[in-house]
Amino acid sequence: MASLFSFRQTYRYLQRQAHEQPVIFYSLVIGLIGPVMLITVPPIRKTLGYRYADPIPTSYPGESLSSTSPGNAEERSEDMPSRNWCASGTDANHSTQT
């Protein structure tokens, strides 16, 4: 019976605090919701099918993962397109005559 009496006192105290000092009351409510969410949210997300993102790579992939070997700079420069474009969008090497 004593625990029921203390629960009633606590409930009445919280009601009075919510009415007289709502900022303190609701900040306590929000503060208590955090740990509860820490326990309840991950299992709920798992049941709804949420998947965590793949981990970010921490190193550069080796040659076993690349489809072509890097080669030397001359071979790479032949494959790369020219980057001599002006701001107007015309080719700088082939200027148009008017």
C-alpha positions in Angstrom: 0.0 0.0 0.0 2.9 2.3 0.7 4.2 2.1 -2.9 0.7 3.0 -4.3 0.6 6.0 -2.0 4.0 7.2 -3.1 3.1 6.7 -6.8 0.0 8.9 -6.3 2.1 11.6 -4.6 4.6 11.5 -7.5 1.9 11.7 -10.1 0.2 14.7 -8.3 3.6 16.3 -8.0 4.3 15.9 -11.7 0.8 17.2 -12.6 1.5 20.3 -10.5 4.9 20.8 -12.0 3.5 20.5 -15.5 1.0 23.3 -14.7 3.3 25.6 -12.7 6.7 25.1 -14.4 6.1 23.5 -17.8 9.6 24.2 -19.1 11.2 22.2 -16.4 8.6 19.4 -16.7 8.9 19.0 -20.4 12.7 19.2 -20.4 12.7 16.3 -18.0 10.2 14.3 -20.1 12.4 14.9 -23.2 15.5 14.0 -21.3 13.9 10.7 -20.2 12.8 9.8 -23.7 16.4 9.7 -25.0 17.5 6.5 -23.1 14.2 4.8 -23.8 14.6 5.5 -27.6 18.2 4.1 -27.4 16.8 0.8 -26.3 13.6 0.6 -28.4 14.5 2.2 -31.8 17.2 -0.2 -33.2 15.0 -3.4 -32.9 12.1 -1.5 -34.5 14.3 -0.4 -37.4 15.5 -3.9 -37.8 12.0 -5.3 -38.1 11.1 -2.7 -40.6 14.0 -3.8 -42.9 16.5 -0.9 -42.4 20.0 -1.8 -43.5 23.1 0.1 -42.3 25.3 1.7 -45.0 28.4 -0.1 -46.2 31.5 1.1 -44.3 33.6 3.8 -46.0 36.8 2.5 -47.5 39.9 3.5 -45.5 42.5 2.8 -48.1 43.0 3.1 -51.9 42.0 -0.1 -53.7 45.0 -2.2 -54.9 45.6 -3.4 -58.4 43.6 -6.5 -57.8 40.4 -4.4 -57.7 41.2 -2.2 -60.7 40.3 -3.4 -64.2 43.3 -1.9 -65.9 46.8 -1.2 -64.7 47.8 2.5 -64.4 50.6 2.3 -67.0 52.9 5.2 -67.6 51.9 8.8 -68.1 52.3 8.8 -71.9 49.8 5.9 -72.3 47.3 7.6 -70.1 47.5 11.0 -71.9 46.5 9.4 -75.2 43.3 8.0 -73.7 42.3 11.3 -71.9 40.3 13.9 -73.8 41.6 17.3 -74.4 40.8 19.9 -71.7 41.5 23.1 -73.7 38.0 24.5 -73.5 37.3 28.2 -73.1 34.6 29.6 -70.8 32.5 30.3 -73.9 32.3 26.6 -74.7 34.4 26.7 -77.9 37.5 24.7 -78.5 40.6 26.8 -77.8 42.7 24.9 -80.4 40.2 25.4 -83.2 39.1 29.0 -83.1 36.4 30.1 -85.5 37.1 32.9 -87.9 34.4 35.4 -88.6 
